[in-house]
């Protein structure tokens, strides 16, 4: 493992298990797959009054995918749908383009992913599932 990419804070976030497990019932759900590496996530949301009340996920994937799913669960539970959309945009800009995620300090753990092109989709897969779930709501 690359020390720069898989640093202690990222590993801790992935191992935290935040949001692990499916939600039943849920108001929105989506699955995203990365056929290149085999990562898969199903993300469930409970939504009320324009806010995300609960987030659950089932991840079959790498450490980056697990860390991103846990970050979504810890950062967006209680957040507005607008804030969720903003985080999706910020995560993509950080990972794909190296643009700092102003207003989303919790995304800083993914900064090294920009330098590992082959790992970018792994870190963004949960954000893709989140975007799909929000679009389906």
TIVORO-589677 format. One record per residue (C-alpha): residue number from 1; residue in one letter; chain; z, x negated, y negated. Coordinates in steps of 0.001 Angstrom, whole numbers, plus 500000, padded with zeros to 6 digits. Layout:
! TIVORO-589677
REC   num   residuo   cadena       c3       c1       c2
REC   NUM         a        A        Z        X        Y
...
//
This chain:
! TIVORO-589677
REC   num   residuo   cadena       c3       c1       c2
REC     1         x        A   500000   500000   500000
REC     2         x        A   499244   498873   496490
REC     3         x        A   502493   498316   494577
REC     4         x        A   500851   499398   491319
REC     5         x        A   499472   502662   492696
REC     6         x        A   502344   503603   494996
REC     7         x        A   505293   502772   492772
REC     8         x        A   508884   503931   493282
REC     9         x        A   508734   506945   490930
REC    10         x        A   505592   508290   492591
REC    11         x        A   507034   507823   496064
REC    12         x        A   510277   509538   495019
REC    13         x        A   508365   512496   493593
REC    14         x        A   506300   512864   496758
REC    15         x        A   509384   512685   498962
REC    16         x        A   511372   515147   496809
REC    17         x        A   509828   518106   498586
REC    18         x        A   509890   520128   495364
REC    19         x        A   508102   523420   495950
REC    20         x        A   507403   522677   499609
REC    21         x        A   506739   525799   501644
REC    22         x        A   504622   528883   501199
REC    23         x        A   505781   531787   499030
REC    24         x        A   505925   535243   500495
REC    25         x        A   505172   537394   498665
REC    26         x        A   502963   535707   496087
REC    27         x        A   500736   536965   493288
REC    28         x        A   498096   534264   493516
REC    29         x        A   497127   531691   496104
REC    30         x        A   494397   529116   496611
REC    31         x        A   493457   526391   499031
REC    32         x        A   491689   523160   498208
REC    33         x        A   490329   520614   500637
REC    34         x        A   489110   517056   500248
REC    35         x        A   486643   516569   503096
REC    36         x        A   486363   512838   502412
REC    37         x        A   489978   512063   503246
REC    38         x        A   491146   515221   505010
REC    39         x        A   493752   516227   502416
REC    40         x        A   494417   519957   502168
REC    41         x        A   496740   522033   500014
REC    42         x        A   497535   525718   499829
REC    43         x        A   499319   526618   496604
REC    44         x        A   501065   529958   495968
REC    45         x        A   502267   531384   492661
REC    46         x        A   504557   534208   491606
REC    47         x        A   503603   535296   488120
REC    48         x        A   505349   537737   485792
REC    49         x        A   504999   538404   482077
REC    50         x        A   502567   535525   481574
REC    51         x        A   504919   532981   483167
REC    52         x        A   504966   531234   486517
REC    53         x        A   508152   532369   488217
REC    54         x        A   507816   530331   491394
REC    55         x        A   505472   527801   492964
REC    56         x        A   505166   527005   496631
REC    57         x        A   502799   524714   498443
REC    58         x        A   501847   523505   501851
REC    59         x        A   500340   520027   501766
REC    60         x        A   498633   518193   504552
REC    61         x        A   497741   515063   502739
REC    62         x        A   498568   511677   501361
REC    63         x        A   501398   510549   499142
REC    64         x        A   499355   511142   495971
REC    65         x        A   498611   514728   496955
REC    66         x        A   502274   515351   497828
REC    67         x        A   503444   513833   494526
REC    68         x        A   501008   515937   492499
REC    69         x        A   502065   519148   494261
REC    70         x        A   505741   518353   493675
REC    71         x        A   505024   517541   490024
REC    72         x        A   503334   520904   489566
REC    73         x        A   506280   522689   491194
REC    74         x        A   508952   520962   489123
REC    75         x        A   507058   521012   485827
REC    76         x        A   505446   524434   485774
REC    77         x        A   508054   526751   487272
REC    78         x        A   508974   528940   484288
REC    79         x        A   506000   527734   482242
REC    80         x        A   503368   529906   480636
REC    81         x        A   499921   530256   482166
REC    82         x        A   498537   528533   479067
REC    83         x        A   500827   525562   479676
REC    84         x        A   499591   525387   483274
REC    85         x        A   495977   525264   482088
REC    86         x        A   496876   522541   479592
REC    87         x        A   498534   520466   482327
REC    88         x        A   495443   520777   484539
REC    89         x        A   493288   519463   481688
REC    90         x        A   495719   516654   480884
REC    91         x        A   495957   515554   484531
REC    92         x        A   492178   515408   484895
REC    93         x        A   491782   513425   481665
REC    94         x        A   494498   510970   482707
REC    95         x        A   493263   510386   486239
REC    96         x        A   489512   510452   485608
REC    97         x        A   489290   508915   482146
REC    98         x        A   492582   507093   481625
REC    99         x        A   493476   509246   478609
REC   100         x        A   497273   509462   478142
REC   101         x        A   498692   512893   478951
REC   102         x        A   500367   513612   475617
REC   103         x        A   502951   516332   475992
REC   104         x        A   503165   515863   479760
REC   105         x        A   505398   512845   480366
REC   106         x        A   505809   513901   483996
REC   107         x        A   502152   512979   484599
REC   108         x        A   502742   509323   483647
REC   109         x        A   503450   508459   487291
REC   110         x        A   499728   509055   487952
REC   111         x        A   498491   506552   485329
REC   112         x        A   497610   503853   487924
REC   113         x        A   495373   506306   489806
REC   114         x        A   492697   505942   487138
REC   115         x        A   492131   502388   488348
REC   116         x        A   491679   503516   491957
REC   117         x        A   488500   505589   491838
REC   118         x        A   488611   506454   495539
REC   119         x        A   492096   507987   495128
REC   120         x        A   491470   510152   492058
REC   121         x        A   490481   513270   493986
REC   122         x        A   493638   512985   496100
REC   123         x        A   495869   513160   493025
REC   124         x        A   493853   515992   491487
REC   125         x        A   493564   518191   494597
REC   126         x        A   496767   520175   493852
REC   127         x        A   495596   520694   490272
REC   128         x        A   492317   522041   491646
REC   129         x        A   494257   524500   493824
REC   130         x        A   496370   525487   490817
REC   131         x        A   493249   526136   488751
REC   132         x        A   491761   528279   491537
REC   133         x        A   494998   530258   491938
REC   134         x        A   495197   530938   488206
REC   135         x        A   491541   532004   488120
REC   136         x        A   492166   534415   490976
REC   137         x        A   495129   536071   489284
//
